[in-house]
Amino acid sequence: MSSNFFYDSHLHLLGLGYIQSMLDLSEFESIEDIVGIRTDKAIILGRGWHQSNFKEKRYINKKDLNRITTVKPVIFTRVCGHVLVCNDKALEIAGINESTPQIEGGTFDYKTGIFTEDTLILINKIVPKPSKEDIKEYFVKGNNLLLNHNVTKCASDDFSTLNVSYELIIECLEELYSEGRMKVNLYEQVNLPSKELLLDYISKGYHIKKFNGFRMGPLKLLADGSLGGRTAYLREDYADDPGNRGIKVFKDEELEKLIYIADSNNIDVAIHAIGDGMIDIVIDSIEKSINKTKRFDHRHSIIHAQLADRLQIKRMKKLGINVIVQPIFLNSDIAIIKERLGEERAKETYLFKTMYNEGIKVGFSTDAPVEGVSPEENIYCAMNRRSIKNPELGEFLPEEKFTYEEAIECYTTSNLWLSYDE
């Protein structure tokens, strides 16, 4: 790599450190292997499983986890972070039973122990809160991992990683940079998913405060789920799950209000939207906001935008909406795109080069720890449109390949522009 540094424009720095305290489930090739796990920990946490890696080709369920133990809670989160499965003991401690009502923004199935999106908090609340020193150590571990890969700058979503206040996260960062323990330049994508939290943040002046070594960036909102977890919000049903279009994390009017509050306070937004249905809603919401605020010099962006079609891309260009994309997602997703969407719909997915050619500012990121932090692997997928772990699947839409120079641009100068650091 000829670049002296890389700037990852969307990851979870705190999460990178936090998952090092969990079991790594990413390399397991069967559910039978997973149920053989044994540990002395009082609560068994793991992350990284992906059903396409299992010879059984299915999700883990609570019956599987009950085989590990019935006396200690087991919580295993899917690689995407949008789905988890837990055993009966975890359900018991969380106070969840067959009559527990569903909540908005996600779903859970008591029979299988599978939870999606906003319902994850119902289970994750039983995990003991980390101490301040724990949080600081997680940040340092994430920092060190990035530096090992020559990533010296990052935009990171850290407020949503742990069940702690956003102000504690800011306090930890202030101390770490003052102590000289953090070297990566951090642009915080502030995940504040309610009107109350966002107004509290603004009223305290955090969005304009100067910090040592890190800066506050756009409002980050998680508007839908993941393609692999079948929770990304689609216009039409999943091809392999009739009746399911995915999940809207927010009501449309809630999303519009949050975007408008940010935009009217000169705060950009960076919205996680994967499904074409959610991308429609996000584009509409941003358009409504900028028509009111007249803030046409914004640098709003959509994170992921995997299923944005060509007409949506033209609308994004017209409205000045940028994208932060992850070519490395092809590493896992090539195996499931056609299965999830069908042959025809798959042809208008992961159109990252089309976005670039249209003149949209395209930033590259890894969304680590969803994928690894390696710039080399990310650039390989951008240039070759091929899975590293499943090369036999061939190239996916090869006309969407980037040149090496274009990929470096997206990983450096474009990301600097997106964070006003050019």
Backbone hydrogen bonds in HBPLUS format (Angstrom, degrees):
<---DONOR---> <-ACCEPTOR-->    atom                        ^
c    i                          cat <-CA-CA->   ^        H-A-AA   ^      H-
h    n   atom  resd res      DA  || num        DHA   H-A  angle D-A-AA Bond
n    s   type  num  typ     dist DA aas  dist angle  dist       angle   num
A0006-PHE N   A0150-ASN O   3.06 MM 144  6.28 129.1  2.33 148.9 157.1     1
A0152-THR N   A0006-PHE O   3.17 MM 146  6.14 132.2  2.42 147.8 158.5     2
A0007-TYR N   A0411-TYR O   3.07 MM 404  5.80 161.3  2.11 168.5 174.3     3
A0008-ASP N   A0153-LYS O   3.06 MM 145  6.44 146.3  2.18 152.7 144.5     4
A0155-ALA N   A0008-ASP O   2.85 MM 147  6.39 147.6  1.96 154.5 158.6     5
A0009-SER N   A0364-PHE O   3.35 MM 355  6.26 176.9  2.35 140.4 139.6     6
A0367-ASP N   A0010-HIS O   2.87 MM 357  5.42 140.7  2.03 168.8 161.3     7
A0011-LEU N   A0155-ALA O   3.03 MM 144  6.49 136.8  2.22 148.4 161.2     8
A0157-ASP N   A0011-LEU O   2.94 MM 146  6.37 155.2  2.00 160.3 164.0     9
A0012-HIS N   A0368-ALA O   2.78 MM 356  5.98 149.4  1.88 168.1 178.0    10
A0016-LEU N   A0012-HIS O   2.86 MM   4  6.19 141.9  2.00 150.0 161.2    11
A0018-TYR N   A0014-LEU O   2.90 MM   4  6.13 159.3  1.95 149.7 156.6    12
A0019-ILE N   A0015-GLY O   2.95 MM   4  5.99 167.3  1.97 153.8 154.3    13
A0020-GLN N   A0017-GLY O   3.17 MM   3  5.52 146.2  2.29 104.7 114.5    14
A0021-SER N   A0018-TYR O   2.93 MM   3  5.72 166.3  1.95 122.9 127.3    15
A0022-MET N   A0019-ILE O   2.96 MM   3  5.03 162.0  1.99 106.7 111.9    16
A0023-LEU N   A0045-LEU O   2.93 MM  22  6.21 173.0  1.93 142.6 144.6    17
A0047-ARG N   A0023-LEU O   3.06 MM  24  6.42 155.9  2.12 175.0 172.5    18
A0025-LEU N   A0047-ARG O   2.95 MM  22  5.56 176.9  1.95 139.7 138.9    19
A0055-LYS N   A0029-GLU O   2.87 MM  26  6.29 136.3  2.06 146.1 152.0    20
A0034-ILE N   A0030-SER O   3.36 MM   4  6.74 151.1  2.45 137.6 144.9    21
A0034-ILE N   A0031-ILE O   3.02 MM   3  4.97 113.7  2.48  93.2 109.5    22
A0035-VAL N   A0031-ILE O   2.98 MM   4  6.32 156.9  2.03 157.5 162.7    23
A0036-GLY N   A0033-ASP O   3.16 MM   3  5.34 149.8  2.25 101.1 110.2    24
A0037-ILE N   A0034-ILE O   2.99 MM   3  5.56 167.5  2.00 122.4 124.1    25
A0044-ILE N   A0073-PRO O   2.96 MM  29  6.22 168.0  1.97 165.9 162.2    26
A0075-ILE N   A0044-ILE O   2.87 MM  31  6.25 165.6  1.89 170.0 173.1    27
A0046-GLY N   A0075-ILE O   3.04 MM  29  6.44 148.5  2.14 153.4 154.1    28
A0077-THR N   A0046-GLY O   2.83 MM  31  6.17 162.5  1.86 150.5 147.6    29
A0048-GLY N   A0077-THR O   3.04 MM  29  6.53 142.7  2.18 153.2 164.3    30
A0079-VAL N   A0049-TRP O   3.00 MM  30  5.39 156.9  2.05 149.9 145.6    31
A0053-ASN N   A0050-HIS O   2.84 MM   3  5.58 156.7  1.90 123.4 130.9    32
A0054-PHE N   A0051-GLN O   3.11 MM   3  5.32 150.3  2.20 104.2 112.9    33
A0057-LYS N   A0054-PHE O   3.05 MM   3  5.19 148.8  2.15 103.8 112.9    34
A0064-ASP N   A0061-ASN O   3.05 MM   3  5.47 125.2  2.36 107.0 119.8    35
A0065-LEU N   A0061-ASN O   3.24 MM   4  6.66 158.1  2.29 148.3 154.2    36
A0062-LYS N   A0112-THR O   2.69 MM  50  5.37 150.0  1.77 133.7 142.5    37
A0066-ASN N   A0062-LYS O   2.78 MM   4  5.96 142.9  1.91 145.5 155.7    38
A0067-ARG N   A0064-ASP O   3.03 MM   3  5.39 142.5  2.18 102.8 113.9    39
A0068-ILE N   A0065-LEU O   2.99 MM   3  5.21 143.6  2.13 101.8 112.4    40
A0069-THR N   A0065-LEU O   3.35 MM   4  6.81 159.9  2.39 152.3 154.5    41
A0087-ASN N   A0074-VAL O   3.18 MM  13  5.56 142.1  2.33 144.5 151.1    42
A0076-PHE N   A0085-VAL O   2.93 MM   9  5.45 170.8  1.94 169.9 169.6    43
A0085-VAL N   A0076-PHE O   2.94 MM   9  5.45 155.0  2.00 144.0 151.4    44
A0078-ARG N   A0083-VAL O   2.74 MM   5  5.37 168.1  1.76 153.6 157.9    45
A0081-GLY N   A0078-ARG O   2.97 MM   3  5.52 151.4  2.06 118.1 126.4    46
A0117-GLU N   A0082-HIS O   2.89 MM  35  5.08 153.7  1.96 146.4 148.6    47
A0084-LEU N   A0115-PHE O   2.94 MM  31  5.32 156.2  2.00 144.8 151.0    48
A0115-PHE N   A0084-LEU O   2.85 MM  31  5.32 165.1  1.88 156.0 160.0    49
A0086-CYS N   A0113-GLY O   3.01 MM  27  5.26 144.5  2.14 131.9 142.5    50
A0091-LEU N   A0087-ASN O   3.21 MM   4  6.58 159.1  2.26 149.2 155.1    51
A0092-GLU N   A0088-ASP O   2.84 MM   4  6.08 157.3  1.89 151.5 157.9    52
A0093-ILE N   A0089-LYS O   2.98 MM   4  6.22 166.4  2.00 152.2 154.6    53
A0094-ALA N   A0090-ALA O   2.96 MM   4  6.09 151.6  2.04 145.7 154.0    54
A0096-ILE N   A0091-LEU O   2.94 MM   5  5.17 169.0  1.95 155.7 153.9    55
A0095-GLY N   A0092-GLU O   3.05 MM   3  5.11 150.5  2.14 100.6 109.8    56
A0100-THR N   A0097-ASN O   3.15 MM   3  5.44 167.6  2.16 113.6 117.4    57
A0118-ASP N   A0105-GLY O   3.04 MM  13  5.23 161.1  2.08 135.6 129.5    58
A0116-THR N   A0107-THR O   2.84 MM   9  5.36 150.6  1.93 167.0 169.3    59
A0109-ASP N   A0114-ILE O   2.97 MM   5  5.49 149.6  2.06 150.8 160.5    60
A0112-THR N   A0109-ASP O   3.22 MM   3  5.57 128.6  2.50 104.5 116.2    61
A0113-GLY N   A0109-ASP O   2.75 MM   4  5.65 143.7  1.87 156.3 168.5    62
A0119-THR N   A0116-THR O   3.16 MM   3  5.74 148.0  2.26 143.3 138.4    63
A0120-LEU N   A0117-GLU O   2.99 MM   3  5.88 169.3  2.00 129.5 133.1    64
A0122-LEU N   A0119-THR O   2.95 MM   3  5.47 145.7  2.07 113.1 122.3    65
A0123-ILE N   A0120-LEU O   3.07 MM   3  5.59 143.0  2.21 111.0 120.1    66
A0124-ASN N   A0120-LEU O   2.84 MM   4  6.03 178.1  1.84 161.7 162.3    67
A0125-LYS N   A0121-ILE O   3.08 MM   4  5.66 137.7  2.27 135.2 139.7    68
A0126-ILE N   A0123-ILE O   3.06 MM   3  5.99 169.9  2.08 126.9 129.9    69
A0127-VAL N   A0124-ASN O   3.07 MM   3  5.45 159.8  2.11 111.1 117.5    70
A0135-ILE N   A0131-SER O   3.05 MM   4  6.39 162.0  2.08 152.8 156.1    71
A0136-LYS N   A0132-LYS O   3.03 MM   4  6.33 160.2  2.07 149.6 154.9    72
A0137-GLU N   A0133-GLU O   2.95 MM   4  6.15 153.0  2.02 144.8 152.0    73
A0138-TYR N   A0134-ASP O   2.91 MM   4  6.24 151.9  1.99 152.6 160.8    74
A0139-PHE N   A0135-ILE O   3.07 MM   4  6.40 158.4  2.12 151.1 156.2    75
A0140-VAL N   A0136-LYS O   3.05 MM   4  6.33 160.0  2.09 147.5 152.7    76
A0141-LYS N   A0137-GLU O   2.96 MM   4  6.17 158.0  2.00 149.8 155.4    77
A0142-GLY N   A0138-TYR O   3.00 MM   4  6.26 158.2  2.05 149.8 155.5    78
A0143-ASN N   A0139-PHE O   2.82 MM   4  6.04 161.2  1.85 153.9 159.6    79
A0144-ASN N   A0140-VAL O   2.93 MM   4  6.14 161.1  1.97 150.1 154.2    80
A0145-LEU N   A0141-LYS O   3.10 MM   4  6.29 152.5  2.18 143.0 150.1    81
A0146-LEU N   A0142-GLY O   3.08 MM   4  6.36 159.3  2.12 153.0 157.7    82
A0147-LEU N   A0143-ASN O   3.08 MM   4  6.36 166.5  2.10 153.6 157.1    83
A0148-ASN N   A0144-ASN O   3.03 MM   4  6.20 148.1  2.13 142.6 151.0    84
A0149-HIS N   A0146-LEU O   2.90 MM   3  5.25 145.9  2.02 107.5 118.3    85
A0151-VAL N   A0146-LEU O   2.98 MM   5  5.01 165.8  2.00 142.4 138.1    86
A0150-ASN N   A0147-LEU O   3.02 MM   3  4.90 164.7  2.05 109.8 110.0    87
A0185-ASN N   A0152-THR O   2.90 MM  33  6.25 160.7  1.94 156.6 150.8    88
A0154-CYS N   A0185-ASN O   2.96 MM  31  6.41 154.1  2.03 170.9 173.4    89
A0187-TYR N   A0154-CYS O   2.89 MM  33  6.18 151.7  1.97 153.9 160.4    90
A0156-SER N   A0187-TYR O   3.00 MM  31  6.32 142.7  2.15 137.0 148.0    91
A0189-GLN N   A0156-SER O   2.78 MM  33  5.45 168.6  1.79 133.6 137.4    92
A0161-THR N   A0158-ASP O   3.45 MM   3  5.49 164.6  2.48 104.8 109.2    93
A0168-LEU N   A0165-SER O   3.17 MM   3  5.36 132.1  2.42  99.2 111.0    94
A0169-ILE N   A0165-SER O   3.40 MM   4  6.83 153.3  2.47 144.8 151.1    95
A0170-ILE N   A0166-TYR O   3.09 MM   4  6.44 158.6  2.13 148.5 153.8    96
A0171-GLU N   A0167-GLU O   2.93 MM   4  6.08 156.3  1.98 141.8 148.6    97
A0172-CYS N   A0168-LEU O   2.91 MM   4  6.15 156.9  1.96 149.2 154.8    98
A0173-LEU N   A0169-ILE O   3.03 MM   4  6.30 160.7  2.07 150.4 155.3    99
A0174-GLU N   A0170-ILE O   2.90 MM   4  6.16 161.9  1.93 153.8 158.7   100
A0175-GLU N   A0171-GLU O   3.09 MM   4  6.32 161.6  2.12 149.1 153.4   101
A0176-LEU N   A0172-CYS O   2.92 MM   4  6.13 161.9  1.96 151.5 156.9   102
A0177-TYR N   A0173-LEU O   2.99 MM   4  6.14 171.2  2.00 159.2 160.1   103
A0178-SER N   A0174-GLU O   3.05 MM   4  6.12 153.1  2.13 141.2 149.3   104
A0179-GLU N   A0175-GLU O   2.85 MM   4  5.99 143.7  1.98 146.1 156.1   105
A0181-ARG N   A0176-LEU O   3.00 MM   5  5.34 151.7  2.09 160.6 157.4   106
A0180-GLY N   A0177-TYR O   3.19 MM   3  4.98 151.7  2.27  94.7 103.2   107
A0215-ARG N   A0186-LEU O   2.92 MM  29  6.38 152.6  1.99 153.8 162.5   108
A0188-GLU N   A0215-ARG O   2.82 MM  27  6.14 163.1  1.85 172.0 166.4   109
A0217-GLY N   A0188-GLU O   2.71 MM  29  5.16 141.8  1.85 151.1 151.9   110
A0190-VAL N   A0218-PRO O   2.85 MM  28  6.13 125.9  2.15 156.6 167.1   111
A0220-LYS N   A0190-VAL O   2.81 MM  30  5.29 168.3  1.82 121.0 125.1   112
A0198-LEU N   A0194-SER O   3.03 MM   4  6.23 169.8  2.04 157.4 160.5   113
A0199-LEU N   A0195-LYS O   2.94 MM   4  6.03 165.5  1.96 151.2 155.3   114
A0200-ASP N   A0196-GLU O   3.01 MM   4  6.09 150.3  2.10 142.7 151.2   115
A0201-TYR N   A0197-LEU O   2.96 MM   4  6.18 160.0  2.01 150.6 155.5   116
A0202-ILE N   A0198-LEU O   2.98 MM   4  6.25 159.0  2.02 149.8 155.3   117
A0203-SER N   A0199-LEU O   2.82 MM   4  5.90 162.4  1.86 146.6 152.2   118
A0204-LYS N   A0200-ASP O   3.16 MM   4  6.30 140.0  2.32 142.3 151.1   119
A0206-TYR N   A0201-TYR O   3.33 MM   5  5.91 153.2  2.41 170.9 164.4   120
A0205-GLY N   A0202-ILE O   2.92 MM   3  5.11 159.2  1.96 109.5 115.7   121
A0208-ILE N   A0205-GLY O   3.23 MM   3  5.69 156.2  2.29 110.9 117.5   122
A0209-LYS N   A0206-TYR O   3.35 MM   3  5.03 152.5  2.43  94.2 102.1   123
A0219-LEU N   A0268-ASP O   2.83 MM  49  6.29 156.8  1.89 155.1 150.4   124
A0270-ALA N   A0219-LEU O   2.79 MM  51  5.99 160.2  1.83 157.2 154.8   125
A0221-LEU N   A0270-ALA O   3.36 MM  49  6.69 149.2  2.47 133.9 141.0   126
A0272-HIS N   A0221-LEU O   2.79 MM  51  6.06 165.2  1.82 170.7 174.3   127
A0223-ALA N   A0272-HIS O   3.03 MM  49  5.60 148.0  2.14 139.0 147.5   128
A0249-VAL N   A0223-ALA O   2.97 MM  26  5.15 172.8  1.98 143.9 142.2   129
A0225-GLY N   A0231-THR O   3.18 MM   6  4.41 144.6  2.31 108.8 104.3   130
A0231-THR N   A0226-SER O   2.92 MM   5  5.20 153.0  2.00 160.3 162.5   131
A0232-ALA N   A0226-SER O   2.97 MM   6  4.60 139.8  2.13 119.4 113.1   132
A0230-ARG N   A0227-LEU O   3.05 MM   3  5.00 158.8  2.10 104.5 111.0   133
A0247-ILE N   A0231-THR O   2.94 MM  16  5.16 164.5  1.97 127.9 125.6   134
A0277-GLY N   A0233-TYR O   3.13 MM  44  5.44 122.4  2.48 128.6 137.3   135
A0278-MET N   A0233-TYR O   3.17 MM  45  5.39 145.2  2.29 144.7 136.4   136
A0234-LEU N   A0245-ARG O   2.67 MM  11  5.04 163.8  1.69 154.9 160.9   137
A0238-TYR N   A0244-ASN O   2.86 MM   6  5.97 154.8  1.92 172.7 173.6   138
A0241-ASP N   A0238-TYR O   3.13 MM   3  4.99 166.2  2.15 104.3 107.1   139
A0239-ALA N   A0340-ARG O   2.73 MM 101  5.30 146.6  1.83 147.6 146.2   140
A0244-ASN N   A0241-ASP O   3.06 MM   3  5.80 150.2  2.15 148.0 151.3   141
A0254-GLU N   A0251-LYS O   3.00 MM   3  5.21 124.7  2.31 103.3 118.1   142
A0255-LEU N   A0251-LYS O   3.07 MM   4  6.41 161.3  2.11 162.4 167.0   143
A0256-GLU N   A0252-ASP O   3.01 MM   4  6.25 164.1  2.04 151.3 155.9   144
A0257-LYS N   A0253-GLU O   3.03 MM   4  6.11 156.0  2.09 138.7 144.8   145
A0258-LEU N   A0254-GLU O   3.04 MM   4  6.29 163.5  2.07 153.0 156.5   146
A0259-ILE N   A0255-LEU O   3.03 MM   4  6.22 166.7  2.05 155.5 159.1   147
A0260-TYR N   A0256-GLU O   2.96 MM   4  6.12 156.6  2.02 146.5 153.4   148
A0261-ILE N   A0257-LYS O   2.90 MM   4  6.14 159.4  1.94 152.5 157.7   149
A0262-ALA N   A0258-LEU O   3.10 MM   4  6.32 166.9  2.12 150.1 153.2   150
A0263-ASP N   A0259-ILE O   2.87 MM   4  6.00 173.4  1.88 154.2 156.4   151
A0264-SER N   A0260-TYR O   2.85 MM   4  5.85 160.6  1.89 150.6 155.3   152
A0265-ASN N   A0262-ALA O   2.96 MM   3  5.23 148.6  2.06 107.1 117.2   153
A0267-ILE N   A0262-ALA O   2.88 MM   5  4.82 159.8  1.92 142.3 139.5   154
A0266-ASN N   A0263-ASP O   3.15 MM   3  5.16 151.8  2.23 111.4 110.0   155
A0301-SER N   A0269-VAL O   2.90 MM  32  6.31 158.1  1.95 155.2 162.2   156
A0271-ILE N   A0301-SER O   3.03 MM  30  6.49 154.6  2.10 152.5 149.0   157
A0303-ILE N   A0271-ILE O   2.77 MM  32  5.58 160.2  1.81 126.5 133.4   158
A0273-ALA N   A0303-ILE O   3.17 MM  30  6.18 167.2  2.18 162.3 161.5   159
A0305-ALA N   A0273-ALA O   2.95 MM  32  5.72 139.3  2.11 153.8 159.0   160
A0307-LEU N   A0274-ILE O   3.13 MM  33  5.91 146.5  2.25 153.9 161.7   161
A0279-ILE N   A0275-GLY O   2.92 MM   4  6.19 155.5  1.98 152.2 160.0   162
A0280-ASP N   A0276-ASP O   3.10 MM   4  6.27 152.0  2.18 141.8 147.6   163
A0281-ILE N   A0277-GLY O   3.37 MM   4  6.67 157.5  2.42 139.7 144.6   164
A0282-VAL N   A0278-MET O   2.88 MM   4  6.16 160.6  1.92 156.8 161.9   165
A0283-ILE N   A0279-ILE O   2.95 MM   4  6.06 168.1  1.96 151.9 155.1   166
A0284-ASP N   A0280-ASP O   2.98 MM   4  6.17 165.6  2.01 150.5 154.9   167
A0285-SER N   A0281-ILE O   2.91 MM   4  6.07 156.2  1.97 145.7 152.6   168
A0286-ILE N   A0282-VAL O   2.92 MM   4  6.14 162.9  1.95 156.0 159.6   169
A0287-GLU N   A0283-ILE O   2.93 MM   4  6.10 161.3  1.97 151.2 157.0   170
A0288-LYS N   A0284-ASP O   2.97 MM   4  6.20 160.7  2.01 150.0 154.7   171
A0289-SER N   A0285-SER O   3.09 MM   4  6.27 156.0  2.15 142.7 149.2   172
A0290-ILE N   A0286-ILE O   2.96 MM   4  6.21 173.7  1.96 161.8 161.7   173
A0291-ASN N   A0287-GLU O   3.03 MM   4  6.09 143.7  2.17 144.7 154.4   174
A0292-LYS N   A0289-SER O   2.96 MM   3  5.23 133.5  2.18 102.4 115.3   175
A0293-THR N   A0289-SER O   2.83 MM   4  6.13 167.9  1.85 160.4 163.8   176
A0294-LYS N   A0290-ILE O   2.82 MM   4  5.14 140.9  1.97 127.0 136.0   177
A0322-ASN N   A0300-HIS O   2.95 MM  22  6.18 174.8  1.95 150.1 148.4   178
A0302-ILE N   A0322-ASN O   2.90 MM  20  6.34 150.4  1.99 144.2 147.9   179
A0324-ILE N   A0302-ILE O   2.99 MM  22  6.28 155.1  2.05 148.9 149.2   180
A0304-HIS N   A0324-ILE O   2.79 MM  20  5.92 173.1  1.80 161.3 160.7   181
A0308-ALA N   A0305-ALA O   3.29 MM   3  5.37 168.5  2.31 110.8 111.3   182
A0350-TYR N   A0306-GLN O   2.58 MM  44  4.69 171.7  1.59 154.2 157.0   183
A0313-ILE N   A0309-ASP O   2.93 MM   4  6.21 153.9  2.00 152.6 160.8   184
A0314-LYS N   A0310-ARG O   3.11 MM   4  6.38 150.6  2.20 141.2 147.8   185
A0315-ARG N   A0311-LEU O   3.11 MM   4  6.44 151.9  2.19 144.1 151.5   186
A0316-MET N   A0312-GLN O   2.86 MM   4  6.15 157.3  1.91 152.5 159.0   187
A0317-LYS N   A0313-ILE O   3.00 MM   4  6.25 156.6  2.06 147.5 153.2   188
A0318-LYS N   A0314-LYS O   3.06 MM   4  6.27 161.7  2.10 146.0 150.5   189
A0319-LEU N   A0315-ARG O   3.02 MM   4  6.24 149.9  2.12 149.2 156.8   190
A0320-GLY N   A0316-MET O   2.99 MM   4  5.99 111.6  2.48 138.9 154.8   191
A0321-ILE N   A0316-MET O   2.85 MM   5  4.85 156.9  1.90 149.2 148.3   192
A0320-GLY N   A0317-LYS O   3.19 MM   3  5.14 154.8  2.25 100.8 108.4   193
A0323-VAL N   A0361-LYS O   3.12 MM  38  6.46 171.8  2.12 168.4 169.1   194
A0363-GLY N   A0323-VAL O   2.92 MM  40  6.25 167.9  1.94 154.0 158.0   195
A0325-VAL N   A0363-GLY O   2.81 MM  38  6.19 150.2  1.90 178.3 171.5   196
A0365-SER N   A0325-VAL O   2.92 MM  40  6.02 139.0  2.09 159.5 163.4   197
A0329-PHE N   A0326-GLN O   2.93 MM   3  5.66 163.6  1.96 122.5 127.6   198
A0330-LEU N   A0327-PRO O   2.98 MM   3  5.86 160.4  2.02 123.5 128.4   199
A0331-ASN N   A0328-ILE O   2.93 MM   3  5.46 152.4  2.00 113.1 121.3   200
A0332-SER N   A0329-PHE O   3.13 MM   3  5.77 136.7  2.33 114.3 122.0   201
A0333-ASP N   A0329-PHE O   2.82 MM   4  5.89 171.1  1.83 160.0 161.5   202
A0334-ILE N   A0330-LEU O   3.22 MM   4  5.21 162.4  2.25 124.4 125.8   203
A0336-ILE N   A0333-ASP O   2.82 MM   3  5.25 154.8  1.88 115.7 123.8   204
A0337-ILE N   A0333-ASP O   2.98 MM   4  5.88 139.8  2.14 169.1 177.9   205
A0340-ARG N   A0336-ILE O   2.84 MM   4  5.98 160.2  1.88 161.9 165.8   206
A0341-LEU N   A0337-ILE O   2.97 MM   4  6.07 158.0  2.02 153.1 159.3   207
A0342-GLY N   A0338-LYS O   2.71 MM   4  4.65 146.2  1.82 125.9 134.6   208
A0346-ALA N   A0342-GLY O   3.17 MM   4  6.13 148.8  2.28 147.9 156.6   209
A0347-LYS N   A0344-GLU O   3.08 MM   3  5.59 152.4  2.15 111.8 119.5   210
A0348-GLU N   A0345-ARG O   3.13 MM   3  5.83 165.6  2.15 119.0 123.2   211
A0355-MET N   A0351-LEU O   3.10 MM   4  6.43 152.6  2.18 146.8 154.0   212
A0356-TYR N   A0352-PHE O   3.07 MM   4  6.36 157.1  2.13 141.6 147.6   213
A0357-ASN N   A0353-LYS O   2.78 MM   4  6.03 164.6  1.80 155.6 159.2   214
A0358-GLU N   A0354-THR O   2.92 MM   4  6.03 139.7  2.08 141.8 152.7   215
A0360-ILE N   A0355-MET O   3.16 MM   5  5.55 155.0  2.22 163.2 155.6   216
A0359-GLY N   A0356-TYR O   3.04 MM   3  5.36 153.4  2.11 106.5 114.9   217
A0364-PHE N   A0410-CYS O   3.09 MM  46  5.42 158.0  2.14 124.0 121.2   218
A0370-VAL N   A0367-ASP O   2.89 MM   3  5.58 153.3  1.96 133.2 129.6   219
A0378-ASN N   A0374-SER O   3.25 MM   4  6.44 160.2  2.29 144.9 150.4   220
A0379-ILE N   A0375-PRO O   2.84 MM   4  5.99 165.2  1.86 156.2 159.8   221
A0380-TYR N   A0376-GLU O   2.91 MM   4  6.05 150.2  2.00 141.2 150.2   222
A0381-CYS N   A0377-GLU O   3.09 MM   4  6.36 160.5  2.13 147.7 151.0   223
A0382-ALA N   A0378-ASN O   3.05 MM   4  6.35 151.3  2.13 143.7 152.2   224
A0383-MET N   A0379-ILE O   2.91 MM   4  6.08 154.5  1.97 152.1 157.9   225
A0384-ASN N   A0380-TYR O   2.84 MM   4  5.86 143.1  1.97 149.6 159.9   226
A0385-ARG N   A0381-CYS O   2.80 MM   4  4.95 144.3  1.92 131.1 136.9   227
A0402-PHE N   A0382-ALA O   3.01 MM  20  5.66 160.1  2.05 130.3 135.9   228
A0396-PHE N   A0385-ARG O   2.80 MM  11  5.44 154.3  1.86 150.7 159.6   229
A0393-LEU N   A0390-ASN O   3.08 MM   3  5.93 170.8  2.09 125.8 128.7   230
A0394-GLY N   A0391-PRO O   3.07 MM   3  5.77 169.2  2.08 121.0 124.3   231
A0400-GLU N   A0397-LEU O   2.90 MM   3  5.84 165.7  1.92 132.3 135.7   232
A0401-LYS N   A0398-PRO O   3.17 MM   3  5.61 150.7  2.26 121.8 120.2   233
A0407-ALA N   A0403-THR O   3.00 MM   4  6.23 158.9  2.04 151.5 157.2   234
A0408-ILE N   A0404-TYR O   3.01 MM   4  6.28 160.2  2.05 153.3 158.2   235
A0409-GLU N   A0405-GLU O   3.05 MM   4  6.24 154.7  2.11 142.4 149.4   236
A0410-CYS N   A0406-GLU O   3.01 MM   4  6.32 156.1  2.07 148.9 154.5   237
A0411-TYR N   A0407-ALA O   3.02 MM   4  6.23 139.3  2.19 142.5 154.0   238
A0411-TYR N   A0408-ILE O   3.14 MM   3  5.00 124.9  2.46  92.0 106.5   239
A0412-THR N   A0408-ILE O   3.01 MM   4  6.11 116.5  2.43 141.8 156.6   240
A0412-THR N   A0409-GLU O   3.26 MM   3  5.27 152.1  2.34  98.6 106.8   241
A0414-SER N   A0409-GLU O   2.98 MM   5  6.04 175.5  1.98 161.0 159.6   242
A0416-LEU N   A0412-THR O   2.93 MM   4  6.18 152.8  2.00 155.3 164.2   243
A0417-TRP N   A0413-THR O   3.01 MM   4  6.23 155.2  2.08 144.3 150.3   244
A0418-LEU N   A0414-SER O   2.99 MM   4  6.29 156.9  2.04 148.0 154.2   245
A0419-SER N   A0415-ASN O   3.25 MM   4  6.46 135.7  2.46 138.9 148.7   246
A0419-SER N   A0416-LEU O   3.23 MM   3  5.34 135.4  2.44  97.1 108.7   247
A0421-ASP N   A0416-LEU O   2.71 MM   5  4.70 164.6  1.73 156.3 150.7   248
A0420-TYR N   A0417-TRP O   3.06 MM   3  5.04 166.3  2.08 112.2 112.4   249
